[in-house]
Amino acid sequence: MIILNIVSMFLLVLPLNPQLDRQPIVYVKHLEPPLHYPALARAVRFHGTVIVKLTIGTDGVVLGAESSPQDSNMVGFPLLRDETEKLLKTWTFGCVFCSSGPYSHTVRFHYVLEGDEVTYDDTRVEMQLPDEVTITVSPPVCDDCPTPAKPKKSH
């Protein structure tokens, strides 16, 4: 009797049609890793997040990429967008539980400048695939840049 009650309760929590409950799972099959922060963007200190909505064919090839900045005031967006889209178009994806036609997936590329100025490229890449990539680098040494003002002490 107890086993029958347990089985009955288990059946109540199962979906009636398991096919309807399955969410698509997108994964990266092949990628060309971003090896460097875009040189011109680093030189002029562009940074920010580029959001790319991909259209992916059933064979996993990226058919289209439509970008938008996370921040509408992001300086340098066209340069970072172009670099990001170019890179993503070399990737291929796979999808479990996707429909038989093309599908969409969104990827966020975070371009971060942090640390002390350096004369070399110290690019660090962190990938949380298939959704996010963070590319971090120290700003370049700038001989002609004004020194940042020191904050005034409040009394």
N, CA, C and O atoms as a GROMACS GRO file, in nm:
protein
  620
    1MET      N    1   0.081  -0.119   0.000
    1MET     CA    2   0.000   0.000   0.000
    1MET      C    3   0.086   0.126   0.000
    1MET      O    4   0.058   0.221  -0.073
    2ILE      N    5   0.192   0.127   0.082
    2ILE     CA    6   0.280   0.243   0.089
    2ILE      C    7   0.350   0.262  -0.046
    2ILE      O    8   0.364   0.374  -0.094
    3ILE      N    9   0.395   0.152  -0.106
    3ILE     CA   10   0.462   0.161  -0.235
    3ILE      C   11   0.366   0.214  -0.341
    3ILE      O   12   0.407   0.293  -0.426
    4LEU      N   13   0.243   0.173  -0.338
    4LEU     CA   14   0.143   0.222  -0.433
    4LEU      C   15   0.122   0.372  -0.418
    4LEU      O   16   0.108   0.442  -0.518
    5ASN      N   17   0.118   0.423  -0.296
    5ASN     CA   18   0.103   0.567  -0.271
    5ASN      C   19   0.225   0.645  -0.323
    5ASN      O   20   0.210   0.752  -0.382
    6ILE      N   21   0.343   0.591  -0.301
    6ILE     CA   22   0.465   0.658  -0.348
    6ILE      C   23   0.466   0.663  -0.500
    6ILE      O   24   0.497   0.767  -0.558
    7VAL      N   25   0.433   0.553  -0.564
    7VAL     CA   26   0.427   0.550  -0.710
    7VAL      C   27   0.322   0.647  -0.762
    7VAL      O   28   0.346   0.716  -0.861
    8SER      N   29   0.208   0.654  -0.698
    8SER     CA   30   0.101   0.747  -0.739
    8SER      C   31   0.149   0.891  -0.728
    8SER      O   32   0.124   0.972  -0.818
    9MET      N   33   0.217   0.924  -0.619
    9MET     CA   34   0.267   1.062  -0.601
    9MET      C   35   0.373   1.094  -0.707
    9MET      O   36   0.375   1.205  -0.759
   10PHE      N   37   0.459   0.998  -0.739
   10PHE     CA   38   0.562   1.018  -0.840
   10PHE      C   39   0.500   1.044  -0.977
   10PHE      O   40   0.545   1.132  -1.050
   11LEU      N   41   0.396   0.969  -1.010
   11LEU     CA   42   0.328   0.988  -1.138
   11LEU      C   43   0.262   1.124  -1.148
   11LEU      O   44   0.249   1.178  -1.258
   12LEU      N   45   0.219   1.180  -1.036
   12LEU     CA   46   0.155   1.312  -1.037
   12LEU      C   47   0.253   1.423  -1.073
   12LEU      O   48   0.214   1.523  -1.134
   13VAL      N   49   0.380   1.406  -1.036
   13VAL     CA   50   0.476   1.513  -1.063
   13VAL      C   51   0.540   1.500  -1.201
   13VAL      O   52   0.604   1.594  -1.247
   14LEU      N   53   0.525   1.388  -1.266
   14LEU     CA   54   0.578   1.372  -1.402
   14LEU      C   55   0.489   1.446  -1.501
   14LEU      O   56   0.366   1.443  -1.487
   15PRO      N   57   0.547   1.512  -1.599
   15PRO     CA   58   0.463   1.576  -1.701
   15PRO      C   59   0.393   1.469  -1.784
   15PRO      O   60   0.443   1.359  -1.803
   16LEU      N   61   0.275   1.505  -1.832
   16LEU     CA   62   0.198   1.411  -1.913
   16LEU      C   63   0.268   1.381  -2.044
   16LEU      O   64   0.267   1.267  -2.092
   17ASN      N   65   0.329   1.483  -2.103
   17ASN     CA   66   0.402   1.464  -2.228
   17ASN      C   67   0.544   1.515  -2.208
   17ASN      O   68   0.565   1.636  -2.212
   18PRO      N   69   0.642   1.428  -2.185
   18PRO     CA   70   0.778   1.475  -2.157
   18PRO      C   71   0.839   1.555  -2.271
   18PRO      O   72   0.932   1.633  -2.246
   19GLN      N   73   0.791   1.540  -2.394
   19GLN     CA   74   0.844   1.617  -2.506
   19GLN      C   75   0.814   1.766  -2.492
   19GLN      O   76   0.892   1.849  -2.539
   20LEU      N   77   0.703   1.801  -2.427
   20LEU     CA   78   0.664   1.942  -2.414
   20LEU      C   79   0.748   2.016  -2.311
   20LEU      O   80   0.757   2.138  -2.316
   21ASP      N   81   0.810   1.944  -2.219
   21ASP     CA   82   0.881   2.008  -2.109
   21ASP      C   83   1.030   2.029  -2.136
   21ASP      O   84   1.097   2.093  -2.056
   22ARG      N   85   1.081   1.978  -2.243
   22ARG     CA   86   1.224   1.984  -2.270
   22ARG      C   87   1.262   2.120  -2.328
   22ARG      O   88   1.210   2.162  -2.432
   23GLN      N   89   1.352   2.187  -2.260
   23GLN     CA   90   1.404   2.316  -2.305
   23GLN      C   91   1.525   2.292  -2.395
   23GLN      O   92   1.604   2.201  -2.369
   24PRO      N   93   1.541   2.372  -2.500
   24PRO     CA   94   1.660   2.358  -2.586
   24PRO      C   95   1.788   2.380  -2.506
   24PRO      O   96   1.795   2.466  -2.419
   25ILE      N   97   1.889   2.300  -2.536
   25ILE     CA   98   2.020   2.314  -2.473
   25ILE      C   99   2.120   2.342  -2.584
   25ILE      O  100   2.148   2.255  -2.667
   26VAL      N  101   2.174   2.464  -2.586
   26VAL     CA  102   2.270   2.504  -2.689
   26VAL      C  103   2.410   2.483  -2.634
   26VAL      O  104   2.437   2.510  -2.517
   27TYR      N  105   2.500   2.435  -2.719
   27TYR     CA  106   2.639   2.415  -2.679
   27TYR      C  107   2.730   2.452  -2.797
   27TYR      O  108   2.687   2.454  -2.912
   28VAL      N  109   2.855   2.482  -2.765
   28VAL     CA  110   2.954   2.518  -2.866
   28VAL      C  111   3.025   2.390  -2.911
   28VAL      O  112   3.080   2.316  -2.829
   29LYS      N  113   3.024   2.366  -3.042
   29LYS     CA  114   3.092   2.248  -3.097
   29LYS      C  115   3.237   2.281  -3.134
   29LYS      O  116   3.328   2.201  -3.111
   30HIS      N  117   3.257   2.399  -3.192
   30HIS     CA  118   3.391   2.441  -3.234
   30HIS      C  119   3.401   2.592  -3.216
   30HIS      O  120   3.306   2.665  -3.243
   31LEU      N  121   3.517   2.638  -3.170
   31LEU     CA  122   3.536   2.782  -3.157
   31LEU      C  123   3.679   2.820  -3.187
   31LEU      O  124   3.772   2.741  -3.169
   32GLU      N  125   3.694   2.941  -3.234
   32GLU     CA  126   3.824   3.005  -3.246
   32GLU      C  127   3.831   3.098  -3.125
   32GLU      O  128   3.755   3.194  -3.117
   33PRO      N  129   3.920   3.071  -3.030
   33PRO     CA  130   3.921   3.153  -2.909
   33PRO      C  131   3.970   3.295  -2.937
   33PRO      O  132   4.055   3.317  -3.022
   34PRO      N  133   3.914   3.391  -2.863
   34PRO     CA  134   3.966   3.528  -2.876
   34PRO      C  135   4.102   3.533  -2.807
   34PRO      O  136   4.112   3.517  -2.686
   35LEU      N  137   4.207   3.555  -2.885
   35LEU     CA  138   4.341   3.550  -2.829
   35LEU      C  139   4.387   3.684  -2.773
   35LEU      O  140   4.473   3.690  -2.685
   36HIS      N  141   4.330   3.792  -2.825
   36HIS     CA  142   4.373   3.925  -2.783
   36HIS      C  143   4.254   4.018  -2.774
   36HIS      O  144   4.155   4.002  -2.846
   37TYR      N  145   4.264   4.114  -2.687
   37TYR     CA  146   4.171   4.227  -2.683
   37TYR      C  147   4.194   4.300  -2.815
   37TYR      O  148   4.310   4.316  -2.854
   38PRO      N  149   4.091   4.345  -2.884
   38PRO     CA  150   4.115   4.416  -3.010
   38PRO      C  151   4.216   4.530  -2.990
   38PRO      O  152   4.195   4.618  -2.906
   39ALA      N  153   4.325   4.530  -3.068
   39ALA     CA  154   4.437   4.622  -3.046
   39ALA      C  155   4.395   4.769  -3.049
   39ALA      O  156   4.433   4.845  -2.960
   40LEU      N  157   4.318   4.809  -3.149
   40LEU     CA  158   4.277   4.948  -3.158
   40LEU      C  159   4.184   4.986  -3.042
   40LEU      O  160   4.194   5.096  -2.987
   41ALA      N  161   4.096   4.895  -3.005
   41ALA     CA  162   4.005   4.922  -2.892
   41ALA      C  163   4.084   4.939  -2.763
   41ALA      O  164   4.051   5.024  -2.681
   42ARG      N  165   4.188   4.859  -2.746
   42ARG     CA  166   4.271   4.873  -2.625
   42ARG      C  167   4.348   5.004  -2.629
   42ARG      O  168   4.357   5.073  -2.527
   43ALA      N  169   4.402   5.039  -2.745
   43ALA     CA  170   4.482   5.162  -2.756
   43ALA      C  171   4.400   5.286  -2.723
   43ALA      O  172   4.452   5.380  -2.662
   44VAL      N  173   4.273   5.286  -2.762
   44VAL     CA  174   4.189   5.404  -2.734
   44VAL      C  175   4.100   5.381  -2.612
   44VAL      O  176   4.012   5.462  -2.582
   45ARG      N  177   4.125   5.269  -2.544
   45ARG     CA  178   4.059   5.236  -2.416
   45ARG      C  179   3.908   5.217  -2.426
   45ARG      O  180   3.834   5.258  -2.336
   46PHE      N  181   3.863   5.154  -2.534
   46PHE     CA  182   3.722   5.118  -2.547
   46PHE      C  183   3.694   4.995  -2.461
   46PHE      O  184   3.778   4.905  -2.453
   47HIS      N  185   3.580   4.992  -2.399
   47HIS     CA  186   3.540   4.876  -2.320
   47HIS      C  187   3.389   4.874  -2.309
   47HIS      O  188   3.322   4.973  -2.341
   48GLY      N  189   3.335   4.763  -2.264
   48GLY     CA  190   3.191   4.749  -2.248
   48GLY      C  191   3.146   4.610  -2.287
   48GLY      O  192   3.228   4.521  -2.312
   49THR      N  193   3.016   4.591  -2.292
   49THR     CA  194   2.959   4.459  -2.323
   49THR      C  195   2.884   4.465  -2.455
   49THR      O  196   2.803   4.555  -2.478
   50VAL      N  197   2.912   4.368  -2.540
   50VAL     CA  198   2.844   4.354  -2.668
   50VAL      C  199   2.756   4.230  -2.658
   50VAL      O  200   2.804   4.122  -2.626
   51ILE      N  201   2.628   4.248  -2.686
   51ILE     CA  202   2.532   4.138  -2.684
   51ILE      C  203   2.503   4.099  -2.828
   51ILE      O  204   2.463   4.183  -2.909
   52VAL      N  205   2.524   3.971  -2.861
   52VAL     CA  206   2.508   3.925  -2.998
   52VAL      C  207   2.399   3.817  -3.003
   52VAL      O  208   2.410   3.714  -2.938
   53LYS      N  209   2.296   3.844  -3.082
   53LYS     CA  210   2.193   3.744  -3.105
   53LYS      C  211   2.229   3.670  -3.233
   53LYS      O  212   2.235   3.730  -3.341
   54LEU      N  213   2.253   3.541  -3.220
   54LEU     CA  214   2.294   3.459  -3.333
   54LEU      C  215   2.175   3.384  -3.392
   54LEU      O  216   2.085   3.341  -3.319
   55THR      N  217   2.175   3.368  -3.522
   55THR     CA  218   2.085   3.276  -3.590
   55THR      C  219   2.173   3.162  -3.638
   55THR      O  220   2.269   3.183  -3.711
   56ILE      N  221   2.138   3.041  -3.594
   56ILE     CA  222   2.223   2.925  -3.618
   56ILE      C  223   2.146   2.822  -3.702
   56ILE      O  224   2.032   2.789  -3.670
   57GLY      N  225   2.209   2.774  -3.807
   57GLY     CA  226   2.146   2.674  -3.893
   57GLY      C  227   2.145   2.536  -3.828
   57GLY      O  228   2.213   2.514  -3.728
   58THR      N  229   2.069   2.447  -3.885
   58THR     CA  230   2.059   2.312  -3.829
   58THR      C  231   2.193   2.238  -3.830
   58THR      O  232   2.212   2.144  -3.754
   59ASP      N  233   2.286   2.282  -3.916
   59ASP     CA  234   2.419   2.220  -3.920
   59ASP      C  235   2.514   2.283  -3.819
   59ASP      O  236   2.630   2.242  -3.809
   60GLY      N  237   2.467   2.384  -3.743
   60GLY     CA  238   2.548   2.448  -3.640
   60GLY      C  239   2.623   2.571  -3.685
   60GLY      O  240   2.686   2.638  -3.603
   61VAL      N  241   2.618   2.603  -3.812
   61VAL     CA  242   2.688   2.720  -3.867
   61VAL      C  243   2.610   2.847  -3.834
   61VAL      O  244   2.488   2.850  -3.842
   62VAL      N  245   2.684   2.952  -3.796
   62VAL     CA  246   2.620   3.080  -3.767
   62VAL      C  247   2.577   3.144  -3.898
   62VAL      O  248   2.660   3.175  -3.984
   63LEU      N  249   2.446   3.163  -3.913
   63LEU     CA  250   2.390   3.222  -4.035
   63LEU      C  251   2.385   3.374  -4.027
   63LEU      O  252   2.395   3.443  -4.129
   64GLY      N  253   2.370   3.426  -3.907
   64GLY     CA  254   2.362   3.570  -3.890
   64GLY      C  255   2.393   3.610  -3.748
   64GLY      O  256   2.376   3.532  -3.655
   65ALA      N  257   2.440   3.733  -3.731
   65ALA     CA  258   2.474   3.787  -3.600
   65ALA      C  259   2.424   3.931  -3.593
   65ALA      O  260   2.460   4.013  -3.677
   66GLU      N  261   2.343   3.961  -3.494
   66GLU     CA  262   2.290   4.095  -3.475
   66GLU      C  263   2.332   4.143  -3.337
   66GLU      O  264   2.296   4.083  -3.236
   67SER      N  265   2.408   4.253  -3.334
   67SER     CA  266   2.466   4.301  -3.209
   67SER      C  267   2.395   4.424  -3.155
   67SER      O  268   2.334   4.502  -3.228
   68SER      N  269   2.407   4.437  -3.023
   68SER     CA  270   2.361   4.559  -2.958
   68SER      C  271   2.449   4.579  -2.836
   68SER      O  272   2.498   4.483  -2.776
   69PRO      N  273   2.471   4.705  -2.798
   69PRO     CA  274   2.550   4.729  -2.677
   69PRO      C  275   2.464   4.710  -2.554
   69PRO      O  276   2.343   4.734  -2.558
   70GLN      N  277   2.524   4.667  -2.444
   70GLN     CA  278   2.448   4.657  -2.319
   70GLN      C  279   2.415   4.797  -2.270
   70GLN      O  280   2.307   4.820  -2.215
   71ASP      N  281   2.507   4.889  -2.289
   71ASP     CA  282   2.489   5.028  -2.249
   71ASP      C  283   2.476   5.111  -2.376
   71ASP      O  284   2.566   5.110  -2.460
   72SER      N  285   2.366   5.183  -2.391
   72SER     CA  286   2.343   5.260  -2.514
   72SER      C  287   2.445   5.372  -2.533
   72SER      O  288   2.458   5.424  -2.644
   73ASN      N  289   2.518   5.410  -2.428
   73ASN     CA  290   2.620   5.515  -2.440
   73ASN      C  291   2.760   5.458  -2.457
   73ASN      O  292   2.858   5.530  -2.442
   74MET      N  293   2.771   5.330  -2.487
   74MET     CA  294   2.902   5.265  -2.496
   74MET      C  295   2.984   5.324  -2.610
   74MET      O  296   2.945   5.316  -2.727
   75VAL      N  297   3.095   5.383  -2.576
   75VAL     CA  298   3.186   5.440  -2.675
   75VAL      C  299   3.262   5.325  -2.740
   75VAL      O  300   3.302   5.230  -2.673
   76GLY      N  301   3.281   5.333  -2.870
   76GLY     CA  302   3.358   5.232  -2.940
   76GLY      C  303   3.279   5.108  -2.975
   76GLY      O  304   3.337   5.006  -3.014
   77PHE      N  305   3.148   5.115  -2.964
   77PHE     CA  306   3.066   4.997  -2.992
   77PHE      C  307   3.088   4.940  -3.131
   77PHE      O  308   3.102   4.818  -3.144
   78PRO      N  309   3.092   5.023  -3.238
   78PRO     CA  310   3.110   4.964  -3.372
   78PRO      C  311   3.237   4.880  -3.385
   78PRO      O  312   3.235   4.774  -3.447
   79LEU      N  313   3.346   4.925  -3.327
   79LEU     CA  314   3.472   4.851  -3.336
   79LEU      C  315   3.462   4.718  -3.261
   79LEU      O  316   3.500   4.614  -3.314
   80LEU      N  317   3.412   4.722  -3.139
   80LEU     CA  318   3.400   4.599  -3.061
   80LEU      C  319   3.295   4.506  -3.122
   80LEU      O  320   3.314   4.384  -3.122
   81ARG      N  321   3.187   4.562  -3.174
   81ARG     CA  322   3.083   4.482  -3.239
   81ARG      C  323   3.140   4.406  -3.358
   81ARG      O  324   3.119   4.286  -3.372
   82ASP      N  325   3.211   4.478  -3.445
   82ASP     CA  326   3.266   4.415  -3.566
   82ASP      C  327   3.361   4.301  -3.531
   82ASP      O  328   3.355   4.194  -3.593
   83GLU      N  329   3.448   4.323  -3.433
   83GLU     CA  330   3.543   4.219  -3.391
   83GLU      C  331   3.470   4.097  -3.335
   83GLU      O  332   3.507   3.983  -3.363
   84THR      N  333   3.367   4.122  -3.254
   84THR     CA  334   3.292   4.014  -3.191
   84THR      C  335   3.215   3.933  -3.294
   84THR      O  336   3.221   3.810  -3.293
   85GLU      N  337   3.144   4.000  -3.384
   85GLU     CA  338   3.067   3.929  -3.487
   85GLU      C  339   3.158   3.847  -3.577
   85GLU      O  340   3.126   3.733  -3.611
   86LYS      N  341   3.270   3.904  -3.616
   86LYS     CA  342   3.366   3.834  -3.702
   86LYS      C  343   3.413   3.704  -3.634
   86LYS      O  344   3.420   3.600  -3.698
   87LEU      N  345   3.444   3.712  -3.506
   87LEU     CA  346   3.489   3.595  -3.433
   87LEU      C  347   3.377   3.490  -3.421
   87LEU      O  348   3.400   3.372  -3.446
   88LEU      N  349   3.257   3.534  -3.382
   88LEU     CA  350   3.147   3.439  -3.362
   88LEU      C  351   3.105   3.368  -3.491
   88LEU      O  352   3.054   3.256  -3.485
   89LYS      N  353   3.125   3.431  -3.604
   89LYS     CA  354   3.089   3.367  -3.731
   89LYS      C  355   3.181   3.251  -3.766
   89LYS      O  356   3.152   3.176  -3.859
   90THR      N  357   3.291   3.234  -3.693
   90THR     CA  358   3.380   3.119  -3.714
   90THR      C  359   3.342   3.002  -3.624
   90THR      O  360   3.395   2.892  -3.641
   91TRP      N  361   3.253   3.024  -3.529
   91TRP     CA  362   3.213   2.920  -3.434
   91TRP      C  363   3.103   2.833  -3.495
   91TRP      O  364   3.032   2.875  -3.586
   92THR      N  365   3.090   2.711  -3.442
   92THR     CA  366   2.975   2.626  -3.474
   92THR      C  367   2.912   2.580  -3.344
   92THR      O  368   2.978   2.564  -3.242
   93PHE      N  369   2.782   2.558  -3.351
   93PHE     CA  370   2.704   2.524  -3.233
   93PHE      C  371   2.626   2.395  -3.255
   93PHE      O  372   2.613   2.347  -3.368
   94GLY      N  373   2.578   2.341  -3.147
   94GLY     CA  374   2.488   2.227  -3.151
   94GLY      C  375   2.372   2.258  -3.058
   94GLY      O  376   2.380   2.346  -2.973
   95CYS      N  377   2.264   2.184  -3.074
   95CYS     CA  378   2.148   2.206  -2.989
   95CYS      C  379   2.074   2.075  -2.968
   95CYS      O  380   2.045   2.001  -3.061
   96VAL      N  381   2.045   2.049  -2.842
   96VAL     CA  382   1.965   1.934  -2.804
   96VAL      C  383   1.824   1.985  -2.777
   96VAL      O  384   1.807   2.088  -2.712
   97PHE      N  385   1.724   1.916  -2.826
   97PHE     CA  386   1.583   1.951  -2.811
   97PHE      C  387   1.545   2.078  -2.888
   97PHE      O  388   1.449   2.146  -2.852
   98CYS      N  389   1.619   2.111  -2.994
   98CYS     CA  390   1.582   2.226  -3.077
   98CYS      C  391   1.490   2.179  -3.189
   98CYS      O  392   1.485   2.061  -3.224
   99SER      N  393   1.417   2.274  -3.243
   99SER     CA  394   1.329   2.242  -3.356
   99SER      C  395   1.415   2.206  -3.477
   99SER      O  396   1.537   2.220  -3.474
  100SER      N  397   1.352   2.160  -3.581
  100SER     CA  398   1.425   2.114  -3.698
  100SER      C  399   1.479   2.228  -3.784
  100SER      O  400   1.561   2.205  -3.873
  101GLY      N  401   1.435   2.352  -3.759
  101GLY     CA  402   1.482   2.465  -3.838
  101GLY      C  403   1.591   2.542  -3.766
  101GLY      O  404   1.638   2.500  -3.660
  102PRO      N  405   1.633   2.656  -3.823
  102PRO     CA  406   1.732   2.740  -3.755
  102PRO      C  407   1.682   2.781  -3.617
  102PRO      O  408   1.562   2.789  -3.592
  103TYR      N  409   1.777   2.807  -3.527
  103TYR     CA  410   1.742   2.849  -3.391
  103TYR      C  411   1.827   2.970  -3.354
  103TYR      O  412   1.924   3.003  -3.422
  104SER      N  413   1.790   3.034  -3.244
  104SER     CA  414   1.859   3.155  -3.198
  104SER      C  415   1.931   3.127  -3.066
  104SER      O  416   1.891   3.042  -2.987
  105HIS      N  417   2.038   3.202  -3.047
  105HIS     CA  418   2.110   3.197  -2.920
  105HIS      C  419   2.178   3.332  -2.899
  105HIS      O  420   2.225   3.393  -2.996
  106THR      N  421   2.184   3.378  -2.776
  106THR     CA  422   2.246   3.507  -2.744
  106THR      C  423   2.375   3.484  -2.666
  106THR      O  424   2.379   3.405  -2.572
  107VAL      N  425   2.480   3.556  -2.707
  107VAL     CA  426   2.611   3.549  -2.642
  107VAL      C  427   2.650   3.690  -2.600
  107VAL      O  428   2.632   3.785  -2.677
  108ARG      N  429   2.702   3.704  -2.479
  108ARG     CA  430   2.752   3.834  -2.429
  108ARG      C  431   2.905   3.831  -2.425
  108ARG      O  432   2.965   3.740  -2.368
  109PHE      N  433   2.966   3.931  -2.488
  109PHE     CA  434   3.110   3.949  -2.482
  109PHE      C  435   3.138   4.071  -2.396
  109PHE      O  436   3.097   4.182  -2.429
  110HIS      N  437   3.208   4.050  -2.285
  110HIS     CA  438   3.245   4.159  -2.194
  110HIS      C  439   3.390   4.196  -2.222
  110HIS      O  440   3.480   4.113  -2.210
  111TYR      N  441   3.413   4.322  -2.260
  111TYR     CA  442   3.548   4.373  -2.282
  111TYR      C  443   3.583   4.461  -2.163
  111TYR      O  444   3.517   4.562  -2.138
  112VAL      N  445   3.686   4.421  -2.088
  112VAL     CA  446   3.719   4.486  -1.961
  112VAL      C  447   3.863   4.536  -1.964
  112VAL      O  448   3.955   4.460  -1.996
  113LEU      N  449   3.882   4.664  -1.930
  113LEU     CA  450   4.015   4.721  -1.908
  113LEU      C  451   4.031   4.740  -1.758
  113LEU      O  452   3.953   4.812  -1.695
  114GLU      N  453   4.133   4.674  -1.700
  114GLU     CA  454   4.155   4.692  -1.556
  114GLU      C  455   4.300   4.667  -1.522
  114GLU      O  456   4.371   4.597  -1.593
  115GLY      N  457   4.341   4.725  -1.413
  115GLY     CA  458   4.478   4.708  -1.368
  115GLY      C  459   4.563   4.828  -1.402
  115GLY      O  460   4.513   4.930  -1.450
  116ASP      N  461   4.693   4.814  -1.377
  116ASP     CA  462   4.788   4.921  -1.406
  116ASP      C  463   4.826   4.918  -1.554
  116ASP      O  464   4.815   4.815  -1.620
  117GLU      N  465   4.869   5.033  -1.604
  117GLU     CA  466   4.912   5.042  -1.742
  117GLU      C  467   5.035   4.954  -1.764
  117GLU      O  468   5.126   4.951  -1.680
  118VAL      N  469   5.037   4.884  -1.876
  118VAL     CA  470   5.152   4.799  -1.910
  118VAL      C  471   5.188   4.821  -2.056
  118VAL      O  472   5.108   4.870  -2.135
  119THR      N  473   5.312   4.783  -2.091
  119THR     CA  474   5.358   4.800  -2.228
  119THR      C  475   5.333   4.676  -2.313
  119THR      O  476   5.352   4.680  -2.435
  120TYR      N  477   5.290   4.567  -2.253
  120TYR     CA  478   5.269   4.442  -2.326
  120TYR      C  479   5.121   4.403  -2.323
  120TYR      O  480   5.042   4.461  -2.248
  121ASP      N  481   5.085   4.306  -2.403
  121ASP     CA  482   4.947   4.256  -2.410
  121ASP      C  483   4.930   4.144  -2.308
  121ASP      O  484   4.987   4.036  -2.324
  122ASP      N  485   4.853   4.169  -2.204
  122ASP     CA  486   4.832   4.068  -2.099
  122ASP      C  487   4.687   4.019  -2.101
  122ASP      O  488   4.625   4.000  -1.996
  123THR      N  489   4.634   3.998  -2.220
  123THR     CA  490   4.495   3.956  -2.237
  123THR      C  491   4.467   3.827  -2.160
  123THR      O  492   4.543   3.731  -2.165
  124ARG      N  493   4.354   3.828  -2.088
  124ARG     CA  494   4.304   3.711  -2.017
  124ARG      C  495   4.162   3.685  -2.066
  124ARG      O  496   4.082   3.778  -2.076
  125VAL      N  497   4.131   3.561  -2.097
  125VAL     CA  498   4.000   3.525  -2.150
  125VAL      C  499   3.934   3.424  -2.057
  125VAL      O  500   3.994   3.324  -2.019
  126GLU      N  501   3.811   3.454  -2.020
  126GLU     CA  502   3.731   3.363  -1.939
  126GLU      C  503   3.605   3.330  -2.018
  126GLU      O  504   3.530   3.419  -2.059
  127MET      N  505   3.583   3.202  -2.039
  127MET     CA  506   3.467   3.160  -2.118
  127MET      C  507   3.369   3.084  -2.030
  127MET      O  508   3.404   2.984  -1.966
  128GLN      N  509   3.248   3.133  -2.027
  128GLN     CA  510   3.138   3.064  -1.960
  128GLN      C  511   3.040   3.027  -2.071
  128GLN      O  512   2.934   3.088  -2.086
  129LEU      N  513   3.079   2.926  -2.147
  129LEU     CA  514   3.006   2.891  -2.267
  129LEU      C  515   2.880   2.811  -2.233
  129LEU      O  516   2.878   2.736  -2.136
  130PRO      N  517   2.779   2.829  -2.312
  130PRO     CA  518   2.775   2.895  -2.442
  130PRO      C  519   2.728   3.040  -2.436
  130PRO      O  520   2.702   3.099  -2.540
  131ASP      N  521   2.718   3.098  -2.316
  131ASP     CA  522   2.651   3.227  -2.302
  131ASP      C  523   2.740   3.350  -2.287
  131ASP      O  524   2.701   3.458  -2.331
  132GLU      N  525   2.858   3.337  -2.228
  132GLU     CA  526   2.937   3.456  -2.198
  132GLU      C  527   3.086   3.434  -2.220
  132GLU      O  528   3.140   3.325  -2.200
  133VAL      N  529   3.151   3.543  -2.263
  133VAL     CA  530   3.296   3.546  -2.277
  133VAL      C  531   3.342   3.680  -2.219
  133VAL      O  532   3.285   3.784  -2.251
  134THR      N  533   3.444   3.675  -2.134
  134THR     CA  534   3.500   3.798  -2.078
  134THR      C  535   3.646   3.808  -2.121
  134THR      O  536   3.724   3.716  -2.099
  135ILE      N  537   3.681   3.921  -2.183
  135ILE     CA  538   3.817   3.946  -2.229
  135ILE      C  539   3.868   4.065  -2.150
  135ILE      O  540   3.816   4.176  -2.161
  136THR      N  541   3.972   4.040  -2.070
  136THR     CA  542   4.025   4.143  -1.981
  136THR      C  543   4.170   4.172  -2.018
  136THR      O  544   4.246   4.080  -2.050
  137VAL      N  545   4.207   4.299  -2.013
  137VAL     CA  546   4.344   4.339  -2.041
  137VAL      C  547   4.374   4.465  -1.960
  137VAL      O  548   4.284   4.542  -1.927
  138SER      N  549   4.501   4.485  -1.929
  138SER     CA  550   4.543   4.609  -1.864
  138SER      C  551   4.549   4.718  -1.970
  138SER      O  552   4.579   4.691  -2.086
  139PRO      N  553   4.520   4.842  -1.930
  139PRO     CA  554   4.530   4.951  -2.029
  139PRO      C  555   4.676   4.970  -2.073
  139PRO      O  556   4.768   4.940  -1.997
  140PRO      N  557   4.695   5.020  -2.195
  140PRO     CA  558   4.832   5.041  -2.242
  140PRO      C  559   4.892   5.166  -2.178
  140PRO      O  560   4.821   5.255  -2.132
  141VAL      N  561   5.025   5.169  -2.175
  141VAL     CA  562   5.095   5.286  -2.126
  141VAL      C  563   5.067   5.400  -2.222
  141VAL      O  564   5.073   5.384  -2.344
  142CYS      N  565   5.036   5.516  -2.167
  142CYS     CA  566   5.003   5.631  -2.249
  142CYS      C  567   5.087   5.750  -2.202
  142CYS      O  568   5.062   5.806  -2.095
  143ASP      N  569   5.187   5.787  -2.281
  143ASP     CA  570   5.275   5.897  -2.244
  143ASP      C  571   5.206   6.033  -2.256
  143ASP      O  572   5.240   6.126  -2.182
  144ASP      N  573   5.110   6.045  -2.347
  144ASP     CA  574   5.046   6.174  -2.372
  144ASP      C  575   4.916   6.192  -2.293
  144ASP      O  576   4.854   6.298  -2.301
  145CYS      N  577   4.876   6.091  -2.217
  145CYS     CA  578   4.750   6.100  -2.143
  145CYS      C  579   4.768   6.186  -2.019
  145CYS      O  580   4.873   6.182  -1.955
  146PRO      N  581   4.665   6.262  -1.984
  146PRO     CA  582   4.674   6.340  -1.861
  146PRO      C  583   4.670   6.244  -1.741
  146PRO      O  584   4.604   6.140  -1.744
  147THR      N  585   4.742   6.283  -1.637
  147THR     CA  586   4.738   6.200  -1.516
  147THR      C  587   4.603   6.222  -1.448
  147THR      O  588   4.553   6.334  -1.442
  148PRO      N  589   4.546   6.114  -1.398
  148PRO     CA  590   4.415   6.129  -1.333
  148PRO      C  591   4.425   6.220  -1.212
  148PRO      O  592   4.523   6.216  -1.138
  149ALA      N  593   4.322   6.302  -1.195
  149ALA     CA  594   4.317   6.392  -1.080
  149ALA      C  595   4.296   6.312  -0.954
  149ALA      O  596   4.220   6.216  -0.950
  150LYS      N  597   4.368   6.355  -0.850
  150LYS     CA  598   4.349   6.288  -0.721
  150LYS      C  599   4.222   6.339  -0.657
  150LYS      O  600   4.194   6.459  -0.663
  151PRO      N  601   4.145   6.249  -0.596
  151PRO     CA  602   4.020   6.296  -0.533
  151PRO      C  603   4.050   6.391  -0.417
  151PRO      O  604   4.145   6.372  -0.341
  152LYS      N  605   3.967   6.495  -0.407
  152LYS     CA  606   3.981   6.591  -0.299
  152LYS      C  607   3.932   6.530  -0.170
  152LYS      O  608   3.830   6.460  -0.167
  153LYS      N  609   4.005   6.558  -0.062
  153LYS     CA  610   3.964   6.509   0.068
  153LYS      C  611   3.854   6.600   0.123
  153LYS      O  612   3.866   6.722   0.119
  154SER      N  613   3.750   6.539   0.172
  154SER     CA  614   3.644   6.619   0.231
  154SER      C  615   3.667   6.631   0.381
  154SER      O  616   3.711   6.537   0.446
  155HIS      N  617   3.638   6.747   0.433
  155HIS     CA  618   3.659   6.772   0.576
  155HIS      C  619   3.531   6.765   0.649
  155HIS      O  620   3.528   6.783   0.771
   0.00000   0.00000   0.00000
